[in-house]
Amino acid sequence: MRPLLAILRKDLTVEGRSRDLIPAMTLVALLLLALSGSAGLRGLDGAVVVWLAVVVSSALGLTRSFAAEVDQEQLHGLRLAPVDPAWIYLGKAAANVVVVLAVEALILGAAVVFLDLPLGGRPATLAVVLALGAAAVVSAGTLLGAVLAVAKTREALMPLLLLPLTAPAVMAASGGTVKLLEGGEPVTGEVLLLAAFLALFIAAGLLMFEYVIEE
């Protein structure tokens, strides 16, 4: 647990000092929301756009998650540390989740303005869906970010690969979000699906991360 907390603290400290990642991710999301609003996508249709904005903006943050370690040759130090690589993956994923959740909250607020997104009467359940969806995207994207860390075209490849990889989770999250904003049907199925996707992506990350960073 200590390695996880150390990596989490290190990544959040770096972001707190630079203060450029969250604004950049938010700007990308706002542009997508504004374009969608001008194209006539409003109301409950905006829920799908919200999740597309989450994935696209997350791709930017996840690309940078390992880019700094690779560019500054810090990844080699992580490999040599007497730590189970699984803790490194979990620490990086935890830091990414915190960043994405912060951006997600800004996206949701902006969607109310740009897309006339209605807010339903079940905020606690909506928060669960938003958190599970973000965690599912990040758990898959953190592993993908490690795979693409040494690629010269990682900024272009990340969104192209992340969206289809996380499409089932994004569909479940957007479906649950629409139901909650309508304030009617239960979302038990969507929540269970998101939990299953999250468990699957985390399991894949834990199993594969060691081999990915060794390459």
Secondary structure as UniProt FT lines:
FT   HELIX           2..18
FT   HELIX           21..38
FT   TURN            39..40
FT   HELIX           43..45
FT   HELIX           46..71
FT   TURN            72..73
FT   HELIX           75..80
FT   HELIX           85..114
FT   HELIX           123..148
FT   TURN            149..150
FT   TURN            152..153
FT   HELIX           154..165
FT   HELIX           167..182
FT   HELIX           188..214
//
